């Protein structure tokens, strides 16, 4: 994995990004407040390879229609799955609802990258759509350089 450079001009404004960790027994009520509180993006740290509780799928789809919603795993290592499970709330379901895969990035790293991309002028329409190989770390304005 290489390093990423997101060019920012002076005077760019911060865009608040919420980081939400899914936990067993959580009810997802906070998801409804994300847009109301002025957040411009959301990174959701999902269970395992990218799964949420069934009743969170619809609110996440609604949010994904309003702002970038990035799907990361809360495990701290490993990539978000892309096409393994098909139940409501699975990674396949969530990606089909408009969420963006974080790929290998954990939640805090995906939040930082999304914040930088929004500061650089990227908007939801210009962030990557889900494909078999795309993730939030793949947008065209992010230049990848080799490790040194």
TIPA-398056 format. One line per field, with one value per atom (N, C-alpha, C): x, y, z; residue in three letters. Coordinates in pm, whole numbers, always signed. Layout:
N
u = (X	...) $
v = (Y	...) $
w = (Z	...) $
type = (ala	...) $
END
This chain:
148
u = (+85	+0	+89	+59	+141	+89	+153	+109	+20	-68	-159	-136	-145	-130	-256	-318	-436	-398	-384	-344	-457	-419	-514	-462	-549	-508	-526	-456	-470	-614	-657	-790	-902	-868	-974	-1044	-1172	-1252	-1268	-1276	-1297	-1441	-1460	-1593	-1608	-1701	-1713	-1759	-1687	-1715	-1742	-1855	-1888	-1825	-1784	-1732	-1822	-1890	-1988	-1944	-1931	-1892	-2015	-2039	-2152	-2114	-2204	-2181	-2302	-2280	-2392	-2483	-2610	-2708	-2733	-2654	-2679	-2806	-2874	-3001	-2996	-2884	-2870	-2942	-2997	-3071	-2985	-2858	-2769	-2754	-2775	-2762	-2857	-2977	-3076	-3032	-2945	-2903	-2781	-2713	-2588	-2608	-2704	-2729	-2782	-2866	-2924	-2820	-2711	-2607	-2502	-2522	-2432	-2315	-2310	-2202	-2218	-2108	-2110	-2065	-2034	-1994	-1998	-1998	-2004	-1914	-1836	-1763	-1824	-1870	-1931	-1837	-1797	-1714	-1808	-1816	-1912	-1850	-1934	-1890	-1817	-1718	-1648	-1601	-1645	-1603	-1688	-1775	-1854	-2003	-2046	-2188	-2246	-2373	-2446	-2574	-2638	-2764	-2870	-2963	-3060	-3134	-3170	-3248	-3163	-3034	-2947	-2933	-2967	-2945	-3022	-3148	-3229	-3184	-3161	-3110	-2975	-2890	-2762	-2782	-2877	-2908	-2957	-3044	-3093	-2977	-2889	-2774	-2683	-2664	-2577	-2633	-2763	-2822	-2797	-2757	-2737	-2591	-2505	-2364	-2282	-2150	-2068	-2073	-2101	-2101	-2002	-1897	-1789	-1802	-1791	-1804	-1665	-1632	-1504	-1533	-1432	-1445	-1392	-1456	-1410	-1302	-1264	-1167	-1027	-995	-863	-763	-794	-707	-791	-749	-823	-915	-943	-1022	-1172	-1251	-1396	-1429	-1514	-1556	-1633	-1644	-1711	-1831	-1825	-1931	-1937	-1942	-1941	-2079	-2141	-2272	-2377	-2502	-2607	-2725	-2718	-2831	-2843	-2959	-2980	-2884	-2803	-2703	-2564	-2554	-2422	-2346	-2218	-2137	-2191	-2236	-2292	-2416	-2503	-2625	-2592	-2502	-2469	-2404	-2313	-2248	-2349	-2447	-2551	-2644	-2646	-2729	-2656	-2534	-2462	-2349	-2322	-2207	-2080	-1970	-1841	-1748	-1683	-1591	-1468	-1423	-1297	-1178	-1205	-1094	-1017	-886	-800	-793	-852	-844	-937	-887	-975	-1058	-1148	-1238	-1171	-1077	-1013	-936	-869	-796	-892	-1001	-1101	-1164	-1187	-1243	-1148	-1021	-922	-916	-913	-907	-1032	-1149	-1273	-1274	-1228	-1221	-1130	-1014	-922	-981	-1050	-1110	-1218	-1299	-1401	-1338	-1232	-1160	-1099	-1061	-1001	-1106	-1234	-1340	-1413	-1380	-1452	-1591	-1687	-1824	-1870	-1983	-2032	-2036	-2081	-2093	-1957	-1850	-1717	-1637	-1692	-1625	-1652	-1569	-1583	-1714	-1772	-1888	-1834	-1914	-1868	-1845	-1734	-1708	-1629	-1593	-1523	-1388	-1332	-1200	-1191	-1300	-1291	-1306	-1249	-1266	-1247	-1272	-1258	-1114	-1019	-879	-842	-937	-909	-951	-1001	-1051	-940	-976	-878	-795	-847	-770	-666	-666	-567	-452	-333	-220	-144	-112	-43	+106	+186	+330	+385	+499	+554	+610	+618	+675	+824	+876	+1021	+1077) $
v = (-117	+0	+123	+218	+338	+451	+564	+685	+764	+843	+923	+1070	+1149	+1293	+1360	+1440	+1514	+1661	+1723	+1864	+1954	+2046	+2140	+2281	+2370	+2510	+2578	+2690	+2764	+2811	+2815	+2865	+2763	+2636	+2537	+2521	+2495	+2485	+2339	+2320	+2187	+2144	+2015	+1956	+1849	+1866	+1771	+1633	+1531	+1392	+1316	+1249	+1168	+1030	+974	+838	+761	+660	+583	+438	+384	+244	+161	+58	-32	-129	-148	-243	-333	-450	-540	-474	-478	-417	-270	-210	-71	-61	+50	+61	+155	+223	+307	+440	+477	+605	+725	+718	+831	+857	+755	+772	+879	+884	+982	+1125	+1144	+1278	+1328	+1241	+1280	+1401	+1395	+1507	+1630	+1609	+1720	+1798	+1731	+1795	+1866	+1866	+1941	+1864	+1734	+1655	+1648	+1648	+1643	+1509	+1417	+1282	+1193	+1063	+964	+847	+804	+678	+585	+470	+374	+256	+233	+117	+1	-89	-199	-323	-418	-544	-628	-702	-797	-737	-799	-757	-647	-584	-473	-493	-542	-572	-484	-448	-373	-448	-406	-467	-433	-522	-513	-379	-325	-201	-76	-91	+23	+42	-58	-52	+62	+76	+181	+323	+351	+485	+515	+415	+436	+466	+400	+429	+572	+616	+754	+852	+827	+915	+914	+796	+786	+865	+893	+978	+1125	+1159	+1299	+1338	+1242	+1271	+1145	+1158	+1037	+956	+828	+737	+626	+617	+522	+405	+285	+160	+106	+103	+48	-65	-146	-251	-199	-238	-195	-286	-390	-488	-431	-324	-264	-317	-426	-478	-560	-562	-638	-549	-593	-516	-541	-440	-458	-557	-654	-749	-675	-736	-668	-744	-875	-951	-1092	-1101	-1232	-1269	-1180	-1208	-1120	-1166	-1092	-1054	-1077	-1045	-893	-849	-707	-663	-563	-515	-571	-661	-715	-613	-638	-547	-534	-643	-638	-550	-569	-489	-341	-311	-172	-102	-171	-111	-86	-176	-155	-40	-3	+109	+244	+243	+368	+398	+309	+332	+308	+365	+357	+274	+176	+92	+169	+145	+203	+119	+4	-84	-130	-109	-151	-49	+67	+171	+141	+162	+151	+278	+284	+398	+533	+549	+681	+724	+631	+667	+703	+629	+660	+796	+828	+958	+1071	+1053	+1154	+1173	+1063	+1074	+1140	+1101	+1163	+1313	+1350	+1491	+1567	+1511	+1576	+1586	+1480	+1483	+1590	+1604	+1708	+1847	+1861	+1989	+2023	+1921	+1942	+1968	+1969	+2003	+1885	+1764	+1647	+1645	+1603	+1589	+1447	+1413	+1275	+1224	+1307	+1263	+1228	+1285	+1262	+1158	+1105	+999	+867	+766	+643	+570	+517	+429	+291	+208	+74	-8	-73	-174	-284	-384	-497	-455	-343	-305	-163	-88	+52	+67	+175	+213	+363	+418	+561	+606	+516	+550	+555	+532	+527	+647	+758	+863	+926	+976	+1029	+1146	+1224	+1339	+1300	+1176	+1131	+1072	+1131	+1077	+982	+865	+764	+773	+771	+769	+647	+602	+480	+506	+399	+411	+436	+510	+532	+485) $
w = (+0	+0	+0	-86	-96	-10	-23	+47	-47	+11	-68	-40	-142	-129	-179	-96	-135	-133	-251	-253	-200	-110	-52	-74	-115	-128	+8	+23	+149	+166	+289	+317	+297	+275	+261	+394	+387	+509	+549	+679	+733	+706	+686	+668	+775	+867	+977	+928	+973	+938	+1066	+1075	+1192	+1179	+1291	+1297	+1393	+1340	+1417	+1422	+1542	+1559	+1593	+1513	+1536	+1648	+1742	+1850	+1866	+1920	+1947	+2048	+2021	+2111	+2083	+1994	+1958	+1876	+1888	+1816	+1696	+1675	+1557	+1562	+1676	+1685	+1650	+1680	+1651	+1501	+1420	+1275	+1222	+1277	+1231	+1260	+1358	+1396	+1318	+1246	+1179	+1088	+999	+909	+980	+1079	+1154	+1234	+1270	+1350	+1264	+1133	+1045	+990	+1011	+953	+802	+732	+585	+531	+618	+579	+701	+675	+783	+748	+845	+834	+937	+892	+982	+999	+1124	+1156	+1185	+1088	+1094	+1158	+1189	+1247	+1142	+1185	+1099	+968	+859	+725	+666	+746	+697	+712	+827	+849	+959	+940	+1042	+1077	+1182	+1221	+1117	+1096	+986	+982	+1098	+1100	+1076	+1061	+1029	+878	+799	+654	+588	+621	+558	+597	+726	+759	+693	+679	+612	+464	+401	+262	+246	+336	+332	+346	+443	+461	+339	+278	+160	+42	+43	-60	-35	+87	+126	+140	+171	+198	+172	+162	+150	+279	+266	+380	+347	+427	+402	+498	+443	+519	+552	+681	+728	+825	+851	+950	+1084	+1192	+1324	+1379	+1303	+1354	+1367	+1295	+1304	+1204	+1139	+1034	+937	+815	+714	+634	+517	+422	+442	+408	+407	+295	+326	+223	+114	-3	-114	-169	-168	-232	-174	-42	+23	+75	+150	+209	+145	+143	+76	+163	+293	+381	+399	+444	+471	+581	+551	+644	+616	+518	+482	+398	+377	+296	+154	+95	-41	-45	+53	+63	+82	+174	+204	+86	+17	-99	-211	-224	-326	-289	-163	-115	-125	-177	-200	-104	-8	+79	-1	+43	-24	+62	+3	+79	+121	+245	+293	+251	+190	+151	+273	+272	+382	+496	+478	+581	+698	+819	+935	+946	+1043	+1055	+1069	+1164	+1179	+1053	+987	+865	+753	+741	+638	+665	+793	+830	+791	+819	+783	+632	+557	+411	+355	+404	+356	+387	+505	+541	+445	+415	+321	+181	+137	+3	-7	+97	+96	+102	+180	+184	+49	-27	-159	-266	-226	-320	-379	-338	-388	-325	-399	-350	-373	-314	-322	-465	-558	-697	-756	-701	-757	-679	-571	-498	-570	-548	-625	-598	-703	-689	-655	-594	-560	-686	-689	-792	-723	-797	-737	-678	-723	-677	-622	-616	-575	-424	-374	-234	-222	-106	-86	-112	-99	-120	-268	-357	-500	-583	-527	-614	-699	-818	-910	-857	-761	-714	-610	-568	-472	-552	-539	-612	-523	-575	-497	-529	-425	-444	-376	-419	-361	-223	-144	-9	-20	+75	+80	+210) $
type = (unk	unk	unk	unk	unk	unk	unk	unk	unk	unk	unk	unk	unk	unk	unk	unk	unk	unk	unk	unk	unk	unk	unk	unk	unk	unk	unk	unk	unk	unk	unk	unk	unk	unk	unk	unk	unk	unk	unk	unk	unk	unk	unk	unk	unk	unk	unk	unk	unk	unk	unk	unk	unk	unk	unk	unk	unk	unk	unk	unk	unk	unk	unk	unk	unk	unk	unk	unk	unk	unk	unk	unk	unk	unk	unk	unk	unk	unk	unk	unk	unk	unk	unk	unk	unk	unk	unk	unk	unk	unk	unk	unk	unk	unk	unk	unk	unk	unk	unk	unk	unk	unk	unk	unk	unk	unk	unk	unk	unk	unk	unk	unk	unk	unk	unk	unk	unk	unk	unk	unk	unk	unk	unk	unk	unk	unk	unk	unk	unk	unk	unk	unk	unk	unk	unk	unk	unk	unk	unk	unk	unk	unk	unk	unk	unk	unk	unk	unk	unk	unk	unk	unk	unk	unk	unk	unk	unk	unk	unk	unk	unk	unk	unk	unk	unk	unk	unk	unk	unk	unk	unk	unk	unk	unk	unk	unk	unk	unk	unk	unk	unk	unk	unk	unk	unk	unk	unk	unk	unk	unk	unk	unk	unk	unk	unk	unk	unk	unk	unk	unk	unk	unk	unk	unk	unk	unk	unk	unk	unk	unk	unk	unk	unk	unk	unk	unk	unk	unk	unk	unk	unk	unk	unk	unk	unk	unk	unk	unk	unk	unk	unk	unk	unk	unk	unk	unk	unk	unk	unk	unk	unk	unk	unk	unk	unk	unk	unk	unk	unk	unk	unk	unk	unk	unk	unk	unk	unk	unk	unk	unk	unk	unk	unk	unk	unk	unk	unk	unk	unk	unk	unk	unk	unk	unk	unk	unk	unk	unk	unk	unk	unk	unk	unk	unk	unk	unk	unk	unk	unk	unk	unk	unk	unk	unk	unk	unk	unk	unk	unk	unk	unk	unk	unk	unk	unk	unk	unk	unk	unk	unk	unk	unk	unk	unk	unk	unk	unk	unk	unk	unk	unk	unk	unk	unk	unk	unk	unk	unk	unk	unk	unk	unk	unk	unk	unk	unk	unk	unk	unk	unk	unk	unk	unk	unk	unk	unk	unk	unk	unk	unk	unk	unk	unk	unk	unk	unk	unk	unk	unk	unk	unk	unk	unk	unk	unk	unk	unk	unk	unk	unk	unk	unk	unk	unk	unk	unk	unk	unk	unk	unk	unk	unk	unk	unk	unk	unk	unk	unk	unk	unk	unk	unk	unk	unk	unk	unk	unk	unk	unk	unk	unk	unk	unk	unk	unk	unk	unk	unk	unk	unk	unk	unk	unk	unk	unk	unk	unk	unk	unk	unk	unk	unk	unk	unk	unk	unk	unk	unk	unk	unk	unk	unk	unk	unk	unk	unk	unk	unk	unk	unk	unk	unk	unk	unk) $
END
